[in-house]
């Protein structure tokens, strides 16, 4: 309805006189709390806190921390975040690390030993106010059936698809929340056959070209995927396409692993998360859903009229890990034209600007076998950026994770 009214207002302005817009600044929200909480009973959980403040000057409402609890200063506010159960248990949130450029500050809550037969809620104290979520009893998780990998090889689709199948479990509601993280072993495009000596400004054969050729890489996209299987046949989800990646991707170089997590959620949580997903992915236009159209499950206890945004989920999580090999890899040789060729032949090898290339992170990788271009012979060596020959520089690690299986 809001979208329709907005559209009618725009059409009316097209034929009406235009008057200056003078907003009522006194009605603007000041320090609106935004909460994104995912309580996973039996493991450390994250509650992210953000502040949505007006763009015009307003009064400061910093508040004073009370005795007890763990407090952190975020912006101009002292904030305490914790979870509690209906038997009086308290689980204090702590900031372990934070990207200060991020609009949300993560708090880690120690729920490793939290019992699954109690109700939970998230509480926040900020600016002299106290906020809390609804009491939520965690539901039993769904049951994994299998994780499979399917490859396509058409001109329009050369992808690997990760498919997930689950049953609803004892507390099945028809709604499931999925998340995942990935780990894979990969190699760089090149290994340096040559090495550069800074003192003599010369290039020679490398003794150990393989020391940073292979690495492991782990990625957690922090993606949450709400699923509705109420209209599907059976009592669960069959071969849901969780994600895709190209068959040329370095996930296919050697061995790939994915861990999928699943939680049972209720219909209200599904509605909020799917609406938020639609709002995020649909872009910004008149017909994009407003994030505030579906209410969250938080409130300000000390001031019921004070705005608070966000949602808290509470669930018992189950997970399954699967591995895939290199059988789907479509080999693509790195192009020599991706390399740089300083020192055009027949200039004397070892031109002074080789040092400049080395200082920028380049390394001589291959001997140049390219024919002259427009009568100009490129330098005797092809030089590559660090991520071309160093798998650590490409985001990997030389140590296999503890769970890795060959």
C-alpha positions in Angstrom: 0.0 0.0 0.0 2.9 2.4 0.8 4.3 1.9 -2.6 1.0 2.6 -4.3 0.5 5.8 -2.3 4.0 6.9 -3.1 3.5 6.4 -6.8 0.2 8.3 -6.6 2.0 11.2 -4.8 4.6 11.3 -7.5 2.0 11.4 -10.3 0.2 14.2 -8.5 3.3 16.3 -8.2 3.8 16.0 -12.0 0.7 18.2 -12.5 0.7 20.2 -9.3 2.7 23.3 -8.0 5.9 22.4 -6.3 6.5 23.7 -2.8 9.6 23.6 -0.6 9.8 20.5 1.6 10.3 21.4 5.2 10.7 18.2 7.3 9.8 18.2 11.0 13.3 17.6 12.4 12.0 17.1 15.9 10.3 13.9 14.8 13.5 12.4 13.4 14.8 9.2 15.1 17.8 9.6 17.3 20.2 6.7 17.8 17.8 4.0 16.6 19.1 0.6 17.6 19.5 -2.1 14.9 19.9 -5.7 16.1 20.8 -8.8 14.0 20.9 -11.8 16.4 21.5 -15.5 15.6 21.5 -17.6 18.8 22.7 -21.1 18.0 22.3 -23.2 21.0 25.4 -25.4 21.6 27.9 -23.1 19.9 29.3 -19.6 20.1 26.7 -17.2 18.6 26.8 -13.7 17.1 24.6 -10.7 17.8 25.4 -7.7 15.6 24.6 -4.2 16.9 24.2 -1.1 14.8 23.0 2.5 15.2 20.8 4.4 12.7 21.2 8.1 13.5 19.6 11.1 11.9 21.8 13.2 9.5 21.0 16.5 11.3 22.3 17.6 14.7 20.3 16.4 17.7 20.6 15.8 21.4 23.1 13.3 22.7 21.8 10.5 24.8 24.8 8.5 26.0 23.4 7.0 29.1 25.4 5.7 32.1 26.4 2.0 32.5 24.9 0.3 35.5 26.8 -2.0 37.8 27.4 -5.5 36.4 27.8 -7.0 32.9 30.3 -6.3 30.2 30.1 -2.9 28.6 31.7 -1.5 25.4 31.8 2.0 24.0 30.4 2.1 20.5 30.3 5.5 18.9 28.9 7.8 21.6 27.1 5.1 23.5 28.0 2.6 26.2 26.4 -0.7 25.2 25.9 -4.0 26.9 24.7 -7.1 25.0 23.7 -10.4 26.5 21.4 -13.4 26.2 19.3 -14.9 29.0 17.3 -18.0 29.4 14.0 -18.5 31.3 15.8 -20.2 34.1 17.9 -17.2 35.0 21.0 -18.1 33.0 23.0 -15.1 31.6 25.4 -15.2 28.6 27.4 -12.0 28.3 28.4 -10.8 24.9 31.9 -9.7 24.1 33.5 -7.9 21.2 36.3 -10.2 20.0 37.3 -8.3 16.9 35.6 -5.7 14.8 36.0 -4.1 11.4 35.6 -0.5 12.3 34.5 0.4 8.8 31.5 -2.0 9.2 28.2 -0.4 10.2 27.5 -3.4 12.5 29.5 -4.4 15.6 29.6 -8.2 16.3 29.2 -9.5 19.9 30.1 -13.2 20.6 27.8 -14.9 23.1 29.1 -18.2 24.8 26.2 -20.6 24.2 28.3 -23.7 23.9 26.8 -25.2 27.1 23.4 -23.6 26.9 20.6 -26.2 27.3 18.2 -26.7 24.4 15.1 -27.1 26.5 14.8 -23.5 27.7 13.5 -20.3 26.1 16.0 -17.5 25.2 16.0 -13.8 24.5 18.6 -11.2 23.6 18.9 -8.0 25.8 20.7 -4.8 25.0 21.3 -1.8 27.3 22.2 1.5 25.5 21.7 5.2 26.1 19.8 4.6 29.4 17.3 2.3 27.7 16.8 -1.5 27.8 15.8 -3.5 24.8 14.8 -7.2 24.5 13.6 -9.7 22.0 10.7 -12.1 22.3 11.2 -15.2 24.4 11.9 -18.0 21.8 12.2 -21.8 22.4 14.7 -23.4 20.0 13.2 -26.0 17.7 14.8 -29.4 16.9 16.8 -29.1 13.7 16.0 -30.8 10.4 17.8 -34.0 9.3 20.4 -34.0 6.5 19.9 -36.7 3.8 22.7 -35.8 1.4 24.9 -33.1 -0.2 25.7 -33.8 -3.9 27.6 -32.0 -6.7 26.3 -31.7 -10.2 28.3 -30.3 -13.2 26.9 -28.8 -16.4 28.8 -28.5 -19.6 26.8 -26.4 -22.1 27.8 -23.3 -23.9 25.6 -21.3 -21.6 26.2 -23.2 -18.4 29.6 -24.5 -17.2 29.0 -24.5 -13.5 29.2 -26.9 -10.5 26.0 -26.9 -8.4 26.0 -27.9 -4.8 22.7 -29.6 -4.0 21.2 -30.2 -0.5 18.5 -32.6 0.6 16.9 -32.5 4.1 14.0 -33.9 6.1 12.0 -31.6 8.4 12.8 -33.4 11.6 10.7 -33.8 14.8 9.8 -30.1 15.1 9.2 -29.6 11.4 7.4 -26.3 10.6 7.8 -26.3 6.8 10.6 -23.6 7.1 14.4 -24.1 7.2 17.3 -21.6 7.4 20.5 -22.6 5.7 24.0 -21.3 5.9 27.4 -22.6 4.8 31.2 -22.2 4.7 33.7 -23.5 2.1 37.2 -24.8 2.2 39.3 -25.9 -0.8 42.9 -26.7 -1.9 44.1 -24.7 -4.9 47.2 -23.7 -6.7 48.5 -20.5 -8.2 48.5 -19.9 -12.0 52.3 -20.0 -12.1 55.2 -21.1 -10.0 58.3 -18.9 -10.3 60.9 -20.7 -12.3 63.2 -17.7 -11.7 64.3 -15.5 -8.9 65.5 -12.0 -8.8 68.7 -10.8 -6.9 68.2 -7.3 -5.7 71.9 -6.6 -5.1 73.1 -7.5 -8.6 69.8 -6.6 -10.3 69.9 -10.0 -12.1 67.6 -13.0 -12.7 68.6 -16.7 -12.2 66.9 -20.1 -12.0 64.9 -20.6 -8.8 65.9 -23.5 -6.4 62.5 -24.2 -4.9 59.7 -23.1 -7.2 56.9 -25.0 -5.5 57.0 -23.8 -1.9 54.0 -21.5 -2.2 52.2 -23.2 -5.1 49.5 -25.1 -3.2 47.3 -23.7 -0.4 44.0 -24.1 1.4 41.4 -21.4 1.5 38.3 -21.0 3.7 35.5 -18.6 3.0 32.4 -17.9 5.2 30.0 -15.6 3.2 27.7 -15.3 6.3 24.8 -16.0 4.0 21.4 -17.1 5.4 19.0 -18.7 3.1 15.4 -19.1 4.3 13.5 -22.0 2.6 9.7 -22.7 2.5 8.9 -26.3 1.7 5.3 -26.3 2.8 4.1 -26.6 -0.9 6.6 -29.2 -1.8 6.0 -32.9 -2.1 7.1 -34.9 0.9 8.3 -33.6 4.3 11.5 -31.8 3.3 13.7 -30.4 0.6 15.1 -32.4 -2.2 18.2 -31.4 -4.2 18.0 -27.7 -3.4 20.6 -25.7 -5.4 22.5 -24.1 -2.6 25.2 -22.4 -4.6 27.1 -22.5 -7.9 30.6 -21.8 -9.1 32.3 -22.1 -12.4 34.1 -25.2 -13.5 37.1 -23.0 -14.3 37.1 -21.8 -10.6 40.1 -22.8 -8.5 37.6 -24.7 -6.2 38.1 -27.5 -8.6 41.9 -27.6 -8.6 42.3 -30.5 -6.1 39.7 -31.0 -3.4 36.7 -29.0 -2.3 34.7 -29.1 1.0 31.5 -27.4 2.0 29.9 -27.5 5.5 26.2 -26.7 5.4 24.3 -25.7 8.5 20.5 -26.0 8.9 18.0 -24.8 11.4 14.2 -25.1 11.8 12.5 -21.8 12.0 8.9 -20.7 12.4 6.7 -19.0 9.8 7.1 -15.5 11.3 10.9 -15.8 11.2 10.7 -17.1 7.6 8.5 -14.1 6.6 10.9 -11.6 8.1 14.1 -13.1 6.6 12.7 -13.7 3.2 11.3 -10.2 3.1 14.7 -8.8 4.1 16.3 -10.9 1.4 13.9 -9.6 -1.2 14.4 -6.0 -0.1 18.2 -6.4 -0.4 18.3 -8.1 -3.8 15.5 -6.3 -5.6 17.3 -3.0 -5.9 15.9 0.5 -5.1 12.7 1.3 -6.9 9.1 2.1 -6.2 8.1 -1.5 -6.1 10.9 -2.7 -3.8 9.5 -3.9 -0.4 10.3 -1.6 2.5 12.4 -3.4 5.2 10.1 -2.1 7.9 6.9 -3.5 6.5 7.4 -6.8 8.4 7.9 -6.1 12.1 10.8 -7.5 14.0 10.7 -9.2 17.4 12.4 -6.6 19.5 11.1 -3.8 21.7 12.3 -1.1 24.0 11.2 -2.1 27.5 11.8 1.3 29.2 10.2 3.3 26.4 7.6 1.4 24.3 7.4 4.2 21.8 11.1 4.2 21.0 12.0 2.6 17.7 14.1 -0.5 17.4 14.8 -2.5 14.2 16.0 -6.0 13.5 15.3 -9.6 14.4 16.6 -12.4 16.7 16.5 -16.1 15.8 17.1 -18.9 18.3 17.7 -22.5 17.1 19.5 -25.7 17.5 21.8 -26.1 14.5 22.8 -29.3 12.7 25.5 -29.5 10.0 26.9 -31.8 7.3 30.2 -31.7 5.5 30.8 -33.0 2.0 33.8 -33.2 -0.3 34.3 -33.1 -4.0 37.4 -33.7 -6.1 38.8 -32.2 -9.3 36.8 -34.3 -11.8 34.7 -31.3 -12.9 37.7 -29.0 -13.6 37.8 -27.4 -17.1 41.4 -26.7 -17.5 42.3 -23.1 -18.5 45.9 -22.3 -19.0 46.9 -18.8 -17.7 47.5 -16.4 -20.6 51.1 -15.2 -20.9 49.7 -11.8 -21.8 48.6 -11.5 -18.1 52.3 -11.0 -17.4 54.4 -8.0 -17.7 57.6 -7.9 -19.8 59.9 -5.1 -18.6 63.2 -4.5 -20.5 62.5 -4.7 -24.2 65.0 -6.7 -26.2 67.7 -6.0 -27.4 68.3 -3.7 -24.5 70.8 -5.0 -22.1 69.1 -7.5 -19.6 69.0 -6.2 -16.1 67.7 -2.7 -16.8 67.4 -0.6 -13.7 63.6 -0.7 -13.5 63.6 -4.4 -12.7 64.1 -3.2 -9.1 61.0 -1.1 -9.4 59.0 -4.2 -10.5 60.4 -6.2 -7.7 59.6 -3.5 -5.1 56.0 -3.5 -6.4 55.6 -7.2 -5.7 56.4 -8.7 -9.1 58.5 -11.7 -9.7 60.1 -13.2 -12.9 58.1 -16.3 -13.5 58.7 -17.6 -17.1 61.2 -17.1 -19.9 59.7 -15.1 -22.7 59.0 -17.2 -25.8 56.6 -14.7 -27.5 57.3 -13.5 -31.0 58.1 -9.9 -31.5 55.1 -7.5 -31.6 55.2 -4.8 -34.3 58.9 -5.4 -34.6 59.5 -5.0 -30.9 60.8 -8.0 -28.9 59.5 -7.9 -25.3 61.8 -8.5 -22.3 63.5 -11.8 -21.6 61.2 -12.7 -18.7 57.5 -12.5 -17.9 56.9 -11.0 -14.5 53.8 -11.7 -12.5 51.9 -10.1 -9.5 52.3 -11.8 -6.1 48.9 -13.6 -6.3 50.0 -15.2 -9.6 52.8 -17.2 -7.9 52.2 -17.0 -4.2 49.1 -18.9 -2.9 49.3 -17.1 0.5 49.2 -13.7 -1.3 46.2 -15.1 -3.2 44.3 -15.6 0.2 45.3 -19.1 1.1 47.2 -20.8 4.0 49.9 -23.4 3.8 48.4 -25.4 6.7 45.5 -27.8 6.2 42.5 -27.2 8.6 42.0 -29.8 11.3 38.9 -31.3 9.8 40.5 -31.8 6.3 40.2 -35.3 4.8 42.1 -36.5 1.8 
